[in-house]
Amino acid sequence: MSDYPKIHLSFPVRDLDRSVEFYKKFFGEDPVKTHPGYVKFLPSIAPLNLALYADGKAKGDGANHFGIEVQDHESVLRHLLRIRISGLETREEMDCDCCFANQDKFWVEDPDGREWEIYVLNRDLDEPGGRDDEDCCAELKSGDTAETARSSDATACCGG
């Protein structure tokens, strides 16, 4: 658990048990608090306080995606291997130019359709790269699902 300030996110989930299993695999840790209809994670990989609560009608949210920036390429690969071994499906984007940056990253999707990336910033770019500035992340911003964005012919970028 991180000992400095944390970002707090609270997500409604359709199936709490399924979501807890996903986040245990994604973070590689058990929750720190469990009550009927509520679970809390304080993962050591990020300054995060994530609360999940049961809500049978939850369906993703308005956010484009969530990310955890790590220090180096080796950290990306270490988390990628750990998460693959846990059985979660991943999508890799190594040496990806997008949104004015070059990154090595991979993506996972939680049971309610929220996409998470673990990435390292290799370098900032003067140009957006891969897409022009207005198109970066366009698939998800226009309301498509993550699956639609992945199957797009456009260069994968920013969750798409």
CNS distance restraints for C-alpha pairs under 8 A (distance, minus, plus):
assign (resid   1 and name CA) (resid  42 and name CA) 5.62 0.50 0.50
assign (resid   1 and name CA) (resid  43 and name CA) 5.57 0.50 0.50
assign (resid   1 and name CA) (resid  44 and name CA) 4.24 0.50 0.50
assign (resid   1 and name CA) (resid  45 and name CA) 7.85 0.50 0.50
assign (resid   1 and name CA) (resid  47 and name CA) 7.73 0.50 0.50
assign (resid   2 and name CA) (resid   6 and name CA) 7.64 0.50 0.50
assign (resid   2 and name CA) (resid  42 and name CA) 7.56 0.50 0.50
assign (resid   2 and name CA) (resid  43 and name CA) 7.45 0.50 0.50
assign (resid   2 and name CA) (resid  44 and name CA) 5.59 0.50 0.50
assign (resid   2 and name CA) (resid  45 and name CA) 7.89 0.50 0.50
assign (resid   2 and name CA) (resid  46 and name CA) 6.91 0.50 0.50
assign (resid   2 and name CA) (resid  47 and name CA) 5.46 0.50 0.50
assign (resid   2 and name CA) (resid  48 and name CA) 7.84 0.50 0.50
assign (resid   3 and name CA) (resid  47 and name CA) 7.91 0.50 0.50
assign (resid   4 and name CA) (resid  47 and name CA) 6.97 0.50 0.50
assign (resid   5 and name CA) (resid  47 and name CA) 6.58 0.50 0.50
assign (resid   6 and name CA) (resid  47 and name CA) 4.38 0.50 0.50
assign (resid   6 and name CA) (resid  48 and name CA) 4.78 0.50 0.50
assign (resid   6 and name CA) (resid  49 and name CA) 6.10 0.50 0.50
assign (resid   7 and name CA) (resid  47 and name CA) 6.20 0.50 0.50
assign (resid   7 and name CA) (resid  48 and name CA) 4.81 0.50 0.50
assign (resid   7 and name CA) (resid  49 and name CA) 5.95 0.50 0.50
assign (resid   8 and name CA) (resid  48 and name CA) 5.94 0.50 0.50
assign (resid   8 and name CA) (resid  49 and name CA) 4.57 0.50 0.50
assign (resid   8 and name CA) (resid  50 and name CA) 5.84 0.50 0.50
assign (resid   8 and name CA) (resid  51 and name CA) 7.68 0.50 0.50
assign (resid   9 and name CA) (resid  48 and name CA) 7.61 0.50 0.50
assign (resid   9 and name CA) (resid  49 and name CA) 6.32 0.50 0.50
assign (resid   9 and name CA) (resid  50 and name CA) 4.96 0.50 0.50
assign (resid   9 and name CA) (resid  51 and name CA) 6.25 0.50 0.50
assign (resid  10 and name CA) (resid  50 and name CA) 5.83 0.50 0.50
assign (resid  10 and name CA) (resid  51 and name CA) 4.58 0.50 0.50
assign (resid  10 and name CA) (resid  52 and name CA) 5.80 0.50 0.50
assign (resid  10 and name CA) (resid  53 and name CA) 7.56 0.50 0.50
assign (resid  11 and name CA) (resid  50 and name CA) 7.71 0.50 0.50
assign (resid  11 and name CA) (resid  51 and name CA) 6.31 0.50 0.50
assign (resid  11 and name CA) (resid  52 and name CA) 5.00 0.50 0.50
assign (resid  11 and name CA) (resid  53 and name CA) 6.39 0.50 0.50
assign (resid  12 and name CA) (resid  52 and name CA) 5.91 0.50 0.50
assign (resid  12 and name CA) (resid  53 and name CA) 5.05 0.50 0.50
assign (resid  12 and name CA) (resid  54 and name CA) 5.87 0.50 0.50
assign (resid  12 and name CA) (resid  55 and name CA) 5.37 0.50 0.50
assign (resid  12 and name CA) (resid  58 and name CA) 5.55 0.50 0.50
assign (resid  13 and name CA) (resid  19 and name CA) 6.98 0.50 0.50
assign (resid  13 and name CA) (resid  52 and name CA) 6.55 0.50 0.50
assign (resid  13 and name CA) (resid  53 and name CA) 6.04 0.50 0.50
assign (resid  13 and name CA) (resid  54 and name CA) 5.24 0.50 0.50
assign (resid  13 and name CA) (resid  55 and name CA) 5.36 0.50 0.50
assign (resid  13 and name CA) (resid  56 and name CA) 6.80 0.50 0.50
assign (resid  13 and name CA) (resid  57 and name CA) 7.70 0.50 0.50
assign (resid  13 and name CA) (resid  58 and name CA) 5.20 0.50 0.50
assign (resid  13 and name CA) (resid  59 and name CA) 7.43 0.50 0.50
assign (resid  13 and name CA) (resid 112 and name CA) 6.49 0.50 0.50
assign (resid  14 and name CA) (resid  54 and name CA) 6.12 0.50 0.50
assign (resid  14 and name CA) (resid  55 and name CA) 5.28 0.50 0.50
assign (resid  14 and name CA) (resid  56 and name CA) 4.27 0.50 0.50
assign (resid  14 and name CA) (resid  57 and name CA) 5.87 0.50 0.50
assign (resid  14 and name CA) (resid  58 and name CA) 5.16 0.50 0.50
assign (resid  14 and name CA) (resid  59 and name CA) 7.29 0.50 0.50
assign (resid  14 and name CA) (resid 112 and name CA) 6.99 0.50 0.50
assign (resid  15 and name CA) (resid  19 and name CA) 6.20 0.50 0.50
assign (resid  15 and name CA) (resid  54 and name CA) 6.61 0.50 0.50
assign (resid  15 and name CA) (resid  55 and name CA) 7.70 0.50 0.50
assign (resid  15 and name CA) (resid  56 and name CA) 6.89 0.50 0.50
assign (resid  16 and name CA) (resid  20 and name CA) 6.01 0.50 0.50
assign (resid  16 and name CA) (resid  37 and name CA) 7.04 0.50 0.50
assign (resid  16 and name CA) (resid  38 and name CA) 7.79 0.50 0.50
assign (resid  16 and name CA) (resid  52 and name CA) 7.26 0.50 0.50
assign (resid  16 and name CA) (resid  53 and name CA) 6.81 0.50 0.50
assign (resid  16 and name CA) (resid  54 and name CA) 5.48 0.50 0.50
assign (resid  17 and name CA) (resid  21 and name CA) 6.31 0.50 0.50
assign (resid  18 and name CA) (resid  22 and name CA) 6.34 0.50 0.50
assign (resid  18 and name CA) (resid 111 and name CA) 6.96 0.50 0.50
assign (resid  19 and name CA) (resid  23 and name CA) 6.19 0.50 0.50
assign (resid  19 and name CA) (resid 110 and name CA) 6.93 0.50 0.50
assign (resid  19 and name CA) (resid 111 and name CA) 5.94 0.50 0.50
assign (resid  19 and name CA) (resid 112 and name CA) 7.92 0.50 0.50
assign (resid  20 and name CA) (resid  24 and name CA) 6.01 0.50 0.50
assign (resid  20 and name CA) (resid  31 and name CA) 7.81 0.50 0.50
assign (resid  20 and name CA) (resid  39 and name CA) 7.51 0.50 0.50
assign (resid  21 and name CA) (resid  25 and name CA) 6.36 0.50 0.50
assign (resid  22 and name CA) (resid  26 and name CA) 6.07 0.50 0.50
assign (resid  22 and name CA) (resid  88 and name CA) 7.61 0.50 0.50
assign (resid  22 and name CA) (resid 110 and name CA) 6.44 0.50 0.50
assign (resid  22 and name CA) (resid 111 and name CA) 7.24 0.50 0.50
assign (resid  23 and name CA) (resid  27 and name CA) 5.78 0.50 0.50
assign (resid  23 and name CA) (resid  28 and name CA) 7.71 0.50 0.50
assign (resid  23 and name CA) (resid 110 and name CA) 7.70 0.50 0.50
assign (resid  24 and name CA) (resid  28 and name CA) 5.36 0.50 0.50
assign (resid  24 and name CA) (resid  29 and name CA) 5.15 0.50 0.50
assign (resid  24 and name CA) (resid  30 and name CA) 5.35 0.50 0.50
assign (resid  24 and name CA) (resid  31 and name CA) 7.13 0.50 0.50
assign (resid  25 and name CA) (resid  29 and name CA) 7.10 0.50 0.50
assign (resid  25 and name CA) (resid  83 and name CA) 6.31 0.50 0.50
assign (resid  25 and name CA) (resid  86 and name CA) 5.61 0.50 0.50
assign (resid  25 and name CA) (resid  87 and name CA) 7.85 0.50 0.50
assign (resid  25 and name CA) (resid  88 and name CA) 7.25 0.50 0.50
assign (resid  26 and name CA) (resid  83 and name CA) 5.89 0.50 0.50
assign (resid  26 and name CA) (resid  86 and name CA) 7.97 0.50 0.50
assign (resid  26 and name CA) (resid  88 and name CA) 7.63 0.50 0.50
assign (resid  27 and name CA) (resid  43 and name CA) 6.05 0.50 0.50
assign (resid  27 and name CA) (resid  44 and name CA) 7.90 0.50 0.50
assign (resid  27 and name CA) (resid  45 and name CA) 7.08 0.50 0.50
assign (resid  28 and name CA) (resid  82 and name CA) 7.57 0.50 0.50
assign (resid  28 and name CA) (resid  83 and name CA) 7.62 0.50 0.50
assign (resid  29 and name CA) (resid  43 and name CA) 6.74 0.50 0.50
assign (resid  30 and name CA) (resid  41 and name CA) 7.25 0.50 0.50
assign (resid  31 and name CA) (resid  39 and name CA) 6.60 0.50 0.50
assign (resid  31 and name CA) (resid  40 and name CA) 5.52 0.50 0.50
assign (resid  31 and name CA) (resid  41 and name CA) 4.45 0.50 0.50
assign (resid  31 and name CA) (resid  42 and name CA) 7.05 0.50 0.50
assign (resid  32 and name CA) (resid  39 and name CA) 7.79 0.50 0.50
assign (resid  32 and name CA) (resid  40 and name CA) 5.82 0.50 0.50
assign (resid  32 and name CA) (resid  41 and name CA) 5.50 0.50 0.50
assign (resid  32 and name CA) (resid  42 and name CA) 6.57 0.50 0.50
assign (resid  33 and name CA) (resid  39 and name CA) 5.60 0.50 0.50
assign (resid  33 and name CA) (resid  40 and name CA) 5.02 0.50 0.50
assign (resid  33 and name CA) (resid  41 and name CA) 7.09 0.50 0.50
assign (resid  34 and name CA) (resid  38 and name CA) 6.01 0.50 0.50
assign (resid  34 and name CA) (resid  39 and name CA) 4.50 0.50 0.50
assign (resid  34 and name CA) (resid  40 and name CA) 6.53 0.50 0.50
assign (resid  35 and name CA) (resid  39 and name CA) 6.20 0.50 0.50
assign (resid  37 and name CA) (resid  53 and name CA) 5.43 0.50 0.50
assign (resid  37 and name CA) (resid  54 and name CA) 4.93 0.50 0.50
assign (resid  38 and name CA) (resid  51 and name CA) 7.12 0.50 0.50
assign (resid  38 and name CA) (resid  52 and name CA) 5.71 0.50 0.50
assign (resid  38 and name CA) (resid  53 and name CA) 4.48 0.50 0.50
assign (resid  38 and name CA) (resid  54 and name CA) 6.54 0.50 0.50
assign (resid  39 and name CA) (resid  51 and name CA) 5.76 0.50 0.50
assign (resid  39 and name CA) (resid  52 and name CA) 5.24 0.50 0.50
assign (resid  39 and name CA) (resid  53 and name CA) 6.53 0.50 0.50
assign (resid  40 and name CA) (resid  49 and name CA) 7.09 0.50 0.50
assign (resid  40 and name CA) (resid  50 and name CA) 5.65 0.50 0.50
assign (resid  40 and name CA) (resid  51 and name CA) 4.41 0.50 0.50
assign (resid  40 and name CA) (resid  52 and name CA) 6.33 0.50 0.50
assign (resid  41 and name CA) (resid  48 and name CA) 7.87 0.50 0.50
assign (resid  41 and name CA) (resid  49 and name CA) 5.94 0.50 0.50
assign (resid  41 and name CA) (resid  50 and name CA) 5.12 0.50 0.50
assign (resid  41 and name CA) (resid  51 and name CA) 6.43 0.50 0.50
assign (resid  42 and name CA) (resid  47 and name CA) 7.65 0.50 0.50
assign (resid  42 and name CA) (resid  48 and name CA) 5.85 0.50 0.50
assign (resid  42 and name CA) (resid  49 and name CA) 4.96 0.50 0.50
assign (resid  42 and name CA) (resid  50 and name CA) 6.54 0.50 0.50
assign (resid  43 and name CA) (resid  47 and name CA) 7.33 0.50 0.50
assign (resid  43 and name CA) (resid  48 and name CA) 6.43 0.50 0.50
assign (resid  43 and name CA) (resid  49 and name CA) 7.49 0.50 0.50
assign (resid  46 and name CA) (resid  68 and name CA) 6.65 0.50 0.50
assign (resid  58 and name CA) (resid 112 and name CA) 7.15 0.50 0.50
assign (resid  59 and name CA) (resid 112 and name CA) 5.55 0.50 0.50
assign (resid  59 and name CA) (resid 113 and name CA) 7.15 0.50 0.50
assign (resid  60 and name CA) (resid 112 and name CA) 5.00 0.50 0.50
assign (resid  60 and name CA) (resid 113 and name CA) 5.20 0.50 0.50
assign (resid  60 and name CA) (resid 114 and name CA) 5.48 0.50 0.50
assign (resid  61 and name CA) (resid 114 and name CA) 7.29 0.50 0.50
assign (resid  64 and name CA) (resid 115 and name CA) 7.71 0.50 0.50
assign (resid  64 and name CA) (resid 140 and name CA) 6.34 0.50 0.50
assign (resid  64 and name CA) (resid 141 and name CA) 6.78 0.50 0.50
assign (resid  64 and name CA) (resid 159 and name CA) 7.28 0.50 0.50
assign (resid  65 and name CA) (resid 114 and name CA) 6.39 0.50 0.50
assign (resid  65 and name CA) (resid 115 and name CA) 5.01 0.50 0.50
assign (resid  65 and name CA) (resid 116 and name CA) 5.86 0.50 0.50
assign (resid  65 and name CA) (resid 117 and name CA) 7.65 0.50 0.50
assign (resid  65 and name CA) (resid 158 and name CA) 7.87 0.50 0.50
assign (resid  65 and name CA) (resid 159 and name CA) 6.33 0.50 0.50
assign (resid  66 and name CA) (resid 114 and name CA) 7.72 0.50 0.50
assign (resid  66 and name CA) (resid 115 and name CA) 6.29 0.50 0.50
assign (resid  66 and name CA) (resid 116 and name CA) 4.75 0.50 0.50
assign (resid  66 and name CA) (resid 117 and name CA) 6.36 0.50 0.50
assign (resid  67 and name CA) (resid 116 and name CA) 5.28 0.50 0.50
assign (resid  67 and name CA) (resid 117 and name CA) 4.52 0.50 0.50
assign (resid  67 and name CA) (resid 118 and name CA) 5.70 0.50 0.50
assign (resid  67 and name CA) (resid 119 and name CA) 7.33 0.50 0.50
assign (resid  68 and name CA) (resid 116 and name CA) 7.70 0.50 0.50
assign (resid  68 and name CA) (resid 117 and name CA) 6.22 0.50 0.50
assign (resid  68 and name CA) (resid 118 and name CA) 4.82 0.50 0.50
assign (resid  68 and name CA) (resid 119 and name CA) 6.40 0.50 0.50
assign (resid  69 and name CA) (resid 118 and name CA) 5.90 0.50 0.50
assign (resid  69 and name CA) (resid 119 and name CA) 5.03 0.50 0.50
assign (resid  69 and name CA) (resid 120 and name CA) 5.58 0.50 0.50
assign (resid  69 and name CA) (resid 121 and name CA) 7.51 0.50 0.50
assign (resid  70 and name CA) (resid  75 and name CA) 6.35 0.50 0.50
assign (resid  70 and name CA) (resid  76 and name CA) 6.82 0.50 0.50
assign (resid  70 and name CA) (resid 118 and name CA) 7.00 0.50 0.50
assign (resid  70 and name CA) (resid 119 and name CA) 5.98 0.50 0.50
assign (resid  70 and name CA) (resid 120 and name CA) 5.32 0.50 0.50
assign (resid  71 and name CA) (resid  75 and name CA) 6.69 0.50 0.50
assign (resid  71 and name CA) (resid 120 and name CA) 6.19 0.50 0.50
assign (resid  72 and name CA) (resid  76 and name CA) 6.74 0.50 0.50
assign (resid  72 and name CA) (resid 120 and name CA) 5.66 0.50 0.50
assign (resid  72 and name CA) (resid 121 and name CA) 7.95 0.50 0.50
assign (resid  73 and name CA) (resid  77 and name CA) 6.36 0.50 0.50
assign (resid  73 and name CA) (resid 104 and name CA) 6.75 0.50 0.50
assign (resid  73 and name CA) (resid 119 and name CA) 7.98 0.50 0.50
assign (resid  73 and name CA) (resid 120 and name CA) 6.15 0.50 0.50
assign (resid  74 and name CA) (resid  78 and name CA) 6.05 0.50 0.50
assign (resid  75 and name CA) (resid  79 and name CA) 6.18 0.50 0.50
assign (resid  76 and name CA) (resid  80 and name CA) 6.03 0.50 0.50
assign (resid  76 and name CA) (resid 104 and name CA) 7.32 0.50 0.50
assign (resid  76 and name CA) (resid 105 and name CA) 6.59 0.50 0.50
assign (resid  76 and name CA) (resid 106 and name CA) 7.79 0.50 0.50
assign (resid  76 and name CA) (resid 118 and name CA) 6.43 0.50 0.50
assign (resid  76 and name CA) (resid 119 and name CA) 5.99 0.50 0.50
assign (resid  76 and name CA) (resid 120 and name CA) 6.79 0.50 0.50
assign (resid  77 and name CA) (resid  81 and name CA) 6.08 0.50 0.50
assign (resid  78 and name CA) (resid  82 and name CA) 6.23 0.50 0.50
assign (resid  79 and name CA) (resid  83 and name CA) 5.99 0.50 0.50
assign (resid  79 and name CA) (resid 118 and name CA) 7.80 0.50 0.50
assign (resid  80 and name CA) (resid  84 and name CA) 6.04 0.50 0.50
assign (resid  80 and name CA) (resid  90 and name CA) 7.79 0.50 0.50
assign (resid  80 and name CA) (resid 106 and name CA) 7.08 0.50 0.50
assign (resid  81 and name CA) (resid  85 and name CA) 6.08 0.50 0.50
assign (resid  82 and name CA) (resid  86 and name CA) 6.36 0.50 0.50
assign (resid  83 and name CA) (resid  87 and name CA) 6.72 0.50 0.50
assign (resid  83 and name CA) (resid  88 and name CA) 6.00 0.50 0.50
assign (resid  83 and name CA) (resid  90 and name CA) 7.91 0.50 0.50
assign (resid  84 and name CA) (resid  88 and name CA) 5.60 0.50 0.50
assign (resid  84 and name CA) (resid  89 and name CA) 6.73 0.50 0.50
assign (resid  84 and name CA) (resid  90 and name CA) 6.93 0.50 0.50
assign (resid  88 and name CA) (resid 108 and name CA) 7.23 0.50 0.50
assign (resid  89 and name CA) (resid 108 and name CA) 6.31 0.50 0.50
assign (resid  89 and name CA) (resid 109 and name CA) 7.88 0.50 0.50
assign (resid  90 and name CA) (resid 106 and name CA) 6.44 0.50 0.50
assign (resid  90 and name CA) (resid 107 and name CA) 5.46 0.50 0.50
assign (resid  90 and name CA) (resid 108 and name CA) 5.08 0.50 0.50
assign (resid  91 and name CA) (resid 106 and name CA) 5.33 0.50 0.50
assign (resid  91 and name CA) (resid 107 and name CA) 5.04 0.50 0.50
assign (resid  91 and name CA) (resid 108 and name CA) 6.74 0.50 0.50
assign (resid  92 and name CA) (resid 105 and name CA) 6.05 0.50 0.50
assign (resid  92 and name CA) (resid 106 and name CA) 4.19 0.50 0.50
assign (resid  92 and name CA) (resid 107 and name CA) 6.46 0.50 0.50
assign (resid  93 and name CA) (resid 103 and name CA) 7.85 0.50 0.50
assign (resid  93 and name CA) (resid 104 and name CA) 6.01 0.50 0.50
assign (resid  93 and name CA) (resid 105 and name CA) 5.26 0.50 0.50
assign (resid  93 and name CA) (resid 106 and name CA) 5.71 0.50 0.50
assign (resid  93 and name CA) (resid 156 and name CA) 7.57 0.50 0.50
assign (resid  93 and name CA) (resid 157 and name CA) 7.96 0.50 0.50
assign (resid  94 and name CA) (resid 103 and name CA) 6.58 0.50 0.50
assign (resid  94 and name CA) (resid 104 and name CA) 4.11 0.50 0.50
assign (resid  94 and name CA) (resid 105 and name CA) 5.77 0.50 0.50
assign (resid  94 and name CA) (resid 106 and name CA) 7.69 0.50 0.50
assign (resid  95 and name CA) (resid 102 and name CA) 6.07 0.50 0.50
assign (resid  95 and name CA) (resid 103 and name CA) 5.47 0.50 0.50
assign (resid  95 and name CA) (resid 104 and name CA) 5.15 0.50 0.50
assign (resid  96 and name CA) (resid 102 and name CA) 5.34 0.50 0.50
assign (resid  96 and name CA) (resid 103 and name CA) 5.23 0.50 0.50
assign (resid  96 and name CA) (resid 104 and name CA) 6.26 0.50 0.50
assign (resid  96 and name CA) (resid 105 and name CA) 7.94 0.50 0.50
assign (resid  96 and name CA) (resid 130 and name CA) 7.75 0.50 0.50
assign (resid  96 and name CA) (resid 157 and name CA) 7.31 0.50 0.50
assign (resid  97 and name CA) (resid 101 and name CA) 5.71 0.50 0.50
assign (resid  97 and name CA) (resid 102 and name CA) 4.39 0.50 0.50
assign (resid  97 and name CA) (resid 103 and name CA) 6.62 0.50 0.50
assign (resid  97 and name CA) (resid 128 and name CA) 7.05 0.50 0.50
assign (resid  97 and name CA) (resid 129 and name CA) 4.78 0.50 0.50
assign (resid  97 and name CA) (resid 130 and name CA) 5.44 0.50 0.50
assign (resid  97 and name CA) (resid 157 and name CA) 7.75 0.50 0.50
assign (resid  98 and name CA) (resid 102 and name CA) 6.42 0.50 0.50
assign (resid  98 and name CA) (resid 128 and name CA) 5.36 0.50 0.50
assign (resid  98 and name CA) (resid 129 and name CA) 4.92 0.50 0.50
assign (resid  98 and name CA) (resid 130 and name CA) 5.41 0.50 0.50
assign (resid  98 and name CA) (resid 131 and name CA) 6.61 0.50 0.50
assign (resid  98 and name CA) (resid 136 and name CA) 6.85 0.50 0.50
assign (resid  98 and name CA) (resid 157 and name CA) 5.84 0.50 0.50
assign (resid  98 and name CA) (resid 158 and name CA) 7.02 0.50 0.50
assign (resid  99 and name CA) (resid 128 and name CA) 4.77 0.50 0.50
assign (resid  99 and name CA) (resid 129 and name CA) 6.86 0.50 0.50
assign (resid  99 and name CA) (resid 131 and name CA) 7.93 0.50 0.50
assign (resid  99 and name CA) (resid 133 and name CA) 6.62 0.50 0.50
assign (resid  99 and name CA) (resid 136 and name CA) 6.15 0.50 0.50
assign (resid  99 and name CA) (resid 157 and name CA) 7.94 0.50 0.50
assign (resid  99 and name CA) (resid 158 and name CA) 7.40 0.50 0.50
assign (resid 100 and name CA) (resid 124 and name CA) 5.99 0.50 0.50
assign (resid 100 and name CA) (resid 125 and name CA) 4.71 0.50 0.50
assign (resid 100 and name CA) (resid 126 and name CA) 6.19 0.50 0.50
assign (resid 100 and name CA) (resid 127 and name CA) 5.56 0.50 0.50
assign (resid 100 and name CA) (resid 128 and name CA) 3.88 0.50 0.50
assign (resid 100 and name CA) (resid 129 and name CA) 6.42 0.50 0.50
assign (resid 101 and name CA) (resid 121 and name CA) 6.95 0.50 0.50
assign (resid 101 and name CA) (resid 122 and name CA) 7.49 0.50 0.50
assign (resid 101 and name CA) (resid 123 and name CA) 5.87 0.50 0.50
assign (resid 101 and name CA) (resid 124 and name CA) 4.34 0.50 0.50
assign (resid 101 and name CA) (resid 125 and name CA) 4.92 0.50 0.50
assign (resid 101 and name CA) (resid 128 and name CA) 6.78 0.50 0.50
assign (resid 101 and name CA) (resid 129 and name CA) 7.50 0.50 0.50
assign (resid 102 and name CA) (resid 121 and name CA) 6.23 0.50 0.50
assign (resid 102 and name CA) (resid 122 and name CA) 5.41 0.50 0.50
assign (resid 102 and name CA) (resid 123 and name CA) 5.37 0.50 0.50
assign (resid 102 and name CA) (resid 124 and name CA) 6.28 0.50 0.50
assign (resid 102 and name CA) (resid 125 and name CA) 6.88 0.50 0.50
assign (resid 103 and name CA) (resid 119 and name CA) 6.50 0.50 0.50
assign (resid 103 and name CA) (resid 120 and name CA) 5.59 0.50 0.50
assign (resid 103 and name CA) (resid 121 and name CA) 4.72 0.50 0.50
assign (resid 103 and name CA) (resid 122 and name CA) 5.16 0.50 0.50
assign (resid 103 and name CA) (resid 123 and name CA) 7.23 0.50 0.50
assign (resid 104 and name CA) (resid 119 and name CA) 5.57 0.50 0.50
assign (resid 104 and name CA) (resid 120 and name CA) 5.55 0.50 0.50
assign (resid 104 and name CA) (resid 121 and name CA) 6.96 0.50 0.50
assign (resid 104 and name CA) (resid 122 and name CA) 7.08 0.50 0.50
assign (resid 105 and name CA) (resid 117 and name CA) 6.46 0.50 0.50
assign (resid 105 and name CA) (resid 118 and name CA) 5.52 0.50 0.50
assign (resid 105 and name CA) (resid 119 and name CA) 4.04 0.50 0.50
assign (resid 105 and name CA) (resid 120 and name CA) 6.52 0.50 0.50
assign (resid 106 and name CA) (resid 117 and name CA) 5.51 0.50 0.50
assign (resid 106 and name CA) (resid 118 and name CA) 5.73 0.50 0.50
assign (resid 106 and name CA) (resid 119 and name CA) 6.64 0.50 0.50
assign (resid 107 and name CA) (resid 115 and name CA) 6.66 0.50 0.50
assign (resid 107 and name CA) (resid 116 and name CA) 5.57 0.50 0.50
assign (resid 107 and name CA) (resid 117 and name CA) 4.41 0.50 0.50
assign (resid 107 and name CA) (resid 118 and name CA) 6.69 0.50 0.50
assign (resid 107 and name CA) (resid 159 and name CA) 7.40 0.50 0.50
assign (resid 108 and name CA) (resid 115 and name CA) 5.78 0.50 0.50
assign (resid 108 and name CA) (resid 116 and name CA) 5.42 0.50 0.50
assign (resid 108 and name CA) (resid 117 and name CA) 6.55 0.50 0.50
assign (resid 109 and name CA) (resid 113 and name CA) 5.65 0.50 0.50
assign (resid 109 and name CA) (resid 114 and name CA) 5.48 0.50 0.50
assign (resid 109 and name CA) (resid 115 and name CA) 4.40 0.50 0.50
assign (resid 109 and name CA) (resid 116 and name CA) 6.18 0.50 0.50
assign (resid 110 and name CA) (resid 114 and name CA) 5.32 0.50 0.50
assign (resid 110 and name CA) (resid 115 and name CA) 6.44 0.50 0.50
assign (resid 110 and name CA) (resid 116 and name CA) 7.75 0.50 0.50
assign (resid 113 and name CA) (resid 145 and name CA) 7.87 0.50 0.50
assign (resid 113 and name CA) (resid 146 and name CA) 7.21 0.50 0.50
assign (resid 115 and name CA) (resid 146 and name CA) 7.47 0.50 0.50
assign (resid 115 and name CA) (resid 159 and name CA) 6.81 0.50 0.50
assign (resid 116 and name CA) (resid 159 and name CA) 8.00 0.50 0.50
assign (resid 117 and name CA) (resid 159 and name CA) 7.63 0.50 0.50
assign (resid 125 and name CA) (resid 129 and name CA) 7.54 0.50 0.50
assign (resid 128 and name CA) (resid 132 and name CA) 5.90 0.50 0.50
assign (resid 128 and name CA) (resid 133 and name CA) 5.73 0.50 0.50
assign (resid 130 and name CA) (resid 155 and name CA) 6.17 0.50 0.50
assign (resid 130 and name CA) (resid 157 and name CA) 7.71 0.50 0.50
assign (resid 131 and name CA) (resid 135 and name CA) 5.93 0.50 0.50
assign (resid 131 and name CA) (resid 136 and name CA) 5.76 0.50 0.50
assign (resid 131 and name CA) (resid 155 and name CA) 7.24 0.50 0.50
assign (resid 132 and name CA) (resid 136 and name CA) 6.39 0.50 0.50
assign (resid 134 and name CA) (resid 138 and name CA) 7.40 0.50 0.50
assign (resid 136 and name CA) (resid 157 and name CA) 6.78 0.50 0.50
assign (resid 136 and name CA) (resid 158 and name CA) 6.96 0.50 0.50
assign (resid 137 and name CA) (resid 141 and name CA) 6.33 0.50 0.50
assign (resid 137 and name CA) (resid 157 and name CA) 6.33 0.50 0.50
assign (resid 137 and name CA) (resid 158 and name CA) 5.39 0.50 0.50
assign (resid 137 and name CA) (resid 159 and name CA) 6.72 0.50 0.50
assign (resid 137 and name CA) (resid 160 and name CA) 6.09 0.50 0.50
assign (resid 138 and name CA) (resid 142 and name CA) 6.04 0.50 0.50
assign (resid 139 and name CA) (resid 143 and name CA) 6.98 0.50 0.50
assign (resid 139 and name CA) (resid 144 and name CA) 5.77 0.50 0.50
assign (resid 139 and name CA) (resid 145 and name CA) 7.98 0.50 0.50
assign (resid 139 and name CA) (resid 148 and name CA) 7.75 0.50 0.50
assign (resid 139 and name CA) (resid 149 and name CA) 5.40 0.50 0.50
assign (resid 139 and name CA) (resid 160 and name CA) 6.34 0.50 0.50
assign (resid 140 and name CA) (resid 144 and name CA) 5.10 0.50 0.50
assign (resid 140 and name CA) (resid 145 and name CA) 6.36 0.50 0.50
assign (resid 140 and name CA) (resid 146 and name CA) 6.67 0.50 0.50
assign (resid 140 and name CA) (resid 149 and name CA) 6.54 0.50 0.50
assign (resid 140 and name CA) (resid 159 and name CA) 7.53 0.50 0.50
assign (resid 140 and name CA) (resid 160 and name CA) 6.52 0.50 0.50
assign (resid 144 and name CA) (resid 148 and name CA) 5.92 0.50 0.50
assign (resid 144 and name CA) (resid 149 and name CA) 6.57 0.50 0.50
assign (resid 145 and name CA) (resid 149 and name CA) 6.37 0.50 0.50
assign (resid 146 and name CA) (resid 150 and name CA) 6.15 0.50 0.50
assign (resid 146 and name CA) (resid 159 and name CA) 7.31 0.50 0.50
assign (resid 146 and name CA) (resid 160 and name CA) 6.37 0.50 0.50
assign (resid 147 and name CA) (resid 151 and name CA) 6.30 0.50 0.50
assign (resid 148 and name CA) (resid 152 and name CA) 6.30 0.50 0.50
assign (resid 149 and name CA) (resid 156 and name CA) 7.92 0.50 0.50
assign (resid 149 and name CA) (resid 159 and name CA) 7.90 0.50 0.50
assign (resid 149 and name CA) (resid 160 and name CA) 4.63 0.50 0.50
assign (resid 150 and name CA) (resid 156 and name CA) 6.96 0.50 0.50
assign (resid 150 and name CA) (resid 160 and name CA) 5.49 0.50 0.50
assign (resid 156 and name CA) (resid 160 and name CA) 5.20 0.50 0.50
